[in-house]
Amino acid sequence: MAVWPAGRALAVSVSGQARTEVEWYDTGAKQTAVPGSEYLLLNMQDLDGNGLDFAGYGRLSYDFTQTKNDVLDTQSRLYYAYLEKKGLIDGLDVRLGRQFVATTAGASLMDGLYLDYKNLGPIGVKVFGGGDVSYYSGYNAQQLVDGMEVYGHFLDTLSLGVSYLQKWDHSRLANELFGLDASYDFDHALNVYNETQFNYLNNTVSYFLTGVQYHKSSRWDLRTEYLYSLPVFSSSSIYSVFAVDEYKQLMAEFNYHIALGLRSFARYTHEFYKSTPDADVYEAGIEKIRTDRFSGYLTGVWRIDKGGQNLRGFKVHAAYLFTNYLQGGVGADVDVLQRWLDENTDMTTTSDLWADVTAYLSRKMTLEAKVERVKSDLWNYYYRGRVRLNVRF
């Protein structure tokens, strides 16, 4: 695409994807809902002929049945829309607009300014600030967020970062968080990493993750992690005055590449609880990435709860490319929850069975359709479906 302003010619590169989607399903009020959405992902590069870019993603939604049911999420959304200038001055990248910012101290969808300065040797500095966007509580210009991060890369494979984030609600400090992250790869074989978040207002560690991953072999890797998490509530929220339980888990995972396009995993997790008994979770699966005609996956989970709530389930999907233009598949997601209530055993099975079809209309256009049958021992079955047209440009 070419745009010619007065005095000079600029070549603006435009790319993205448009997705038109219509769904139908039964709501909890036994009404049939038919929401429709139009998603647009847009990237525009070199707007000014000197490296100014634009990126945007959003959706327009409408409920054709007008059920006005709280179950439906038919509000239009602007997920992000920002201008980006890399190298505004030597080493400085700038973003302006709605964007997602993430640090170990915290994250936010923000309407504001983001600066990333890298011309300090091995050290970089990020600074950001603006309005904190919340889809659930409603956007208010007095809900502000700001923060910064100092990061660096040392000794070839050592990465360190220190971050700070605060949120304001009507001129009141709602959250104040510090973050520390570190990662080091020994001999490109053993990666050790850590993320720590400190809640300054509550004077406590709110998030701690540390792990080790062995990845020397190209065929397999082994990862172990320890996680500690404590919910962070705004100081203006009523939930901030209530005591909450911490959550901890210890996990080990083994990944193995069997052959080209075929991989498997096995995972064990021990969940630590404070007010309820601990639980052990075993998971395993295999996945076939399409290299010719067939693709699919099969995973299973078995959760043993010492307090008397066991869960067994599996997910399976198989797809076959019948022609260069048509792919069809079937799948299932089944969970069985077993609970001991007094001297009785209660067992609930939930199943989701589906069939899907993808038509490759051209190199840049696909049409997808999916029909599901959802059933539970507690509720009657119902059907739901989705039709989606994807156009890349």
N, C-alpha and C positions, 0 to 999 in steps of 0.2 A: 504494500500500500504506500502511495506517495502523496505527500502534502507539500504544496508550494506556497510559502508565505512571501510577502513583499521582500524583494532584495536577494533572496537566496532559496535554494531548493533543499528540502530536508527529506530524508528517507526514513519514515517511521515504520518499524516492524511491529505488526499486530498479530497476536496468536492467542489461543484460548480454547474454551469448550463451552457449548450450550447444552443443557440437559432439560428436556421436558418430561415431567413425571406425573402420572395419575395413579392413585391408589384407591382401593376400596376395602372396607372391613366393617365388622360389627363393633359398636362401642359398648361400654358397660351398661348403658341405658337401653340396649337392644335396638339401637338405631343403626342404620347403614350409613357410613360416612364415606364420602368420595372427595378427598382433598387432592388438589392439583398444585404443582409447583413448577416454576421455571427458574433453573439455576444458570448463572452465567459466571464463568471464570475468564478474566480478561487480563492480558499482559501487553503493554505497549512500551517499546524500547526506543531510546534515543529520540525523545520528543523534541528536544531543542537542538539536535545535531551535536550535542556535547555531553552525552551520557546520562540524560535525565530520563528515568523510567517510571512507569506507572503499573501497579498491580491491584486488581480488585476481584472480589468474589462475593456474591450475594444471591438472594432468591426472592421471587415474588410468589406468594401462596394464596390460595383461595379454596374455600370449602363449597363445593357445588351443591351439597345438600343442605347447607346452612343449619347444621344441627346445633351449633353453639354449645357444644359439649366440651367440658374442661379437658377431656381426654385428647382432643385434637390440638395439634400444634400447627396452626395454619397462618401464623403471623409471618409477615415478610421479614427477612433478615439481611443486614449488611455485615458480613463476616469480617471483611477487611477491604480497605481502599486507601492506598497511600502512594505518594510520590517518593522516589528514592534517587539520590544522587551520590554515586560512588566517586570518591576523589574530589569532593567539592574544593578542598585544599589538600595539599599533600598529606595522605594518610587519614583523611576524615571522610567517613560515609555518613549520610544523613537520610532519615526517613521522616516524612510528615504526613499524618492522616491516621485513619483507623488501622491498627496493627496489633498483633499478638506479641507481647514481650514475655520472656521467660528467663528466670535466673533461679539459682538454688534457694535464694531467699523467698521467692514467690513468683507468681505469674499474673498477668492481667491482659484483658482485651482493652486497649487504650485508644482514645482519641488524643493524639498529641505528637510530641517531637522525640526522636530517638537519634542519638549521636554515638558513633563508634570511631574512636581515634586510635590508630595503630602505629603511629610513627614514634614509638618510644622504645626502640630496640625490641627485646623479646616481650615487652609488656604492652597491653592495650587497655583502654578505658572506655566503658559504655555508660552513658547518662541518658535518662529518659524521664518524661513527665507529661501529664495530661489528665483527661477525664477518664475515670474507670467505668467501663460499659458493663452493665448487668442486664441480661435479658429477662431475668426472673423477677427482680424487684423494681425494674423500671429505671431508665437512665435519668440521672440528675446531674446538672453541671457542678453541684457542690460535692460530688463524689469524686475525689481526686486520687491519683496515684503518682508516685515518683520514686526513683531509685537509681542505683548505679552498680557497676561491676568492674573490678580490676582483675584482669586475667593475663596469663602469660604461658609461654611454652619454653621449656628449658631442657638441657641435656638430651636433646633429640626426641625423647618420648615422654617427658614429664610435663603435665598440664596442671596448672593451679588457677583457682579463681576465688575471689572474695566478693560477696555481693550484699547489697542492702536495699530493702524495699519498705515503703510505708504507704498506707492508704488512709484517706481522710473522708469522713462522713459529716457534712454540714459543719465544717470547721472544727471537727473533733477528730483527734487521732484515733483511728479504728484499729489499725494493725501496724506493728513495727517489727520487722523480721531481718535477721542476718543469715547469710549463707556461706558455706565453705565447701568447695569441691576440689578433688584432686584425683589424678589418674597417672599411673606410671606403668610402662610396658617393659618388663625385664627381657632383654635379648629377643624382642619380638615374639615371645612365647608365653609369657605369664603377665597378664594385665591385672593390676591391683587398683581399685577405685573406691572412692568414698564421696558421699554427699551428706551434709549436715545442715539442718535449718534450726535456728534458735529464735524462739518467740520472746522478744525483749519485754513486752508488756506483762507477760505471765512468768518471766524469768525461768524458762524451762526449754529444754530441747523438744521440738515438735516433730522433727523428722530426722532419721538417721539411717543411711543405707551404706553398707560396706560389702564389697565382694571381691572375688578372685576368679579369673577366667584363664584356663590353660588352652592355648590355641596354636600350639606348635605344628600340629598335623593339619594338612589341608582337608582331611577326611572327617575329623572329629574334633570336638572341643568339649570341655567340662567347665561348668560354672557353679559357684556356690555364693550365696548371698545371705546376709542378715539384715532384717528390716525392723525398724521401730517407728511407730507413727502415733501421734497424739493430735486430735482435731484442733484446728485453729479457728476460733470464732472472732468476729468483730467485737470490739469492746462495747459497741452500741447495741449488740444483739443480746436478747434475753438469755440465750443459751450460754453466754460467757460466764454466767453466775452459777451454772450447774457443774457438778463434778462429772468428768467423762473418763472412760476407761482407755488405757493405752492398748495398742495392738502391736504384737511382735510376731515375727515369723523367721524360720530358718529354712532355706531352700537349696536344693542341689539339682542340677539339670545336666543331662548328657545329650548332645546332638551328634548325629552320625549321618554322613552323606553316603548312601549305599551305592548309588550309581548316578549317571547324568540325569538330572531332573527328579531324582528319587532321594528323599531324606526322611529321617525319623528322629524322634526325641523321646526321652523318658525323664520325668520330673517328680521329685518328692518334696513336699512342704510340710513342716510342722508349724501349726498355728498356736500361738500362746495367747490365752485370754486371762483376764484378771477376775472377772465375776462368774465366768462359766468355764466348764472343763475344756482342756486343750483338744485339738483335732489333728489328725494325720490325713494328708491328701496325696493320693498317688495318681499320676497322669502319664499317659503314653500315647503316641500317635505316629502315623506315617503319612507322607504327602507325596503325591506324584504331580510335578509341574509338567504342563503339556509341552512335550518336545516333538510329538507327532500327532496322534489323534486323541489319545486318552489322557485325562487328568482327573484328580480327585484327592480325597483325604479321608482318614479314619482316625478319630481320637476317642479316648475313653478316660473317665475320671471315677475315682472311688474315694469318697471322703468318709473317714471313720471318726465319728464324734463320740468321745467317751461319756458325754452327757446324755446320749440316747437319741441322736439325730444323724443317721447315716444317709449318704447320698451316693447313688450310682447313676452313671449316665454315659451316653456316647453321642458323637456327632459323626455323620458320614455323608459324603457327597461324591458322586461320580458323574463325569461329563464326557461326551464323545463328539468329536468334530466330524460330522457326517460328510460334509462337503466343505469347500473353502469358504462357503457363505453361510453355513448353518451348523450350530452347536446346540445340543440338547443335554439336559442333565436331570438327575433326581437326587434327593437328599432327605435326611432325617435327623432330628435332634430330640433325644428321649432322655428324660430325667426321672429317677425314682427316689422319692424322699421317704425314708422310713423313720418313724418316731415312736418312742415308748412313752405312753401317757398312763401313769399309774401302773396297772398290771396289764394294760392292753397295748397292742401294737397297731399303729395307724400308718398305712402306706398309701402314698399319693403318687400317681404316675401322670406326667405331663409329656405330651408328644407334639411335635411339629414336623409334618411331612410335606414335602414340596417337590414341584417340578419346574424347571426353568428352561427357557429357550433364548438363544442369542443369534440374531441374524446380522451378518456382516454385509451391509448394503454397499459399502464402498470402503476405501482405505481410511476415510475419515468419518464414517457414519455407521453406527450400530443401533439396532433395535432390540431391547431386552424385554422379556415377559416372565413373570413368576406367579405361580398359584400355590397357596399353602392351605393345609388343613390342620388347624390347631385344636387340640383336645386335652382336657384335664379331668381327673376323677371328681374334682370339685365343681367344675362347670361343664356345660354342654359344649359340643364342638361348634366351630364356625370356620368359615373360609375367608381368606383375604388374598388380595392380588395386587400386582403392580406392573405397569407398562412404562418403559423408559426409552426415550430416544436421545442418543448422544451424538453430537456433531462437533468435531474438532475443526479448527480453522487456524 
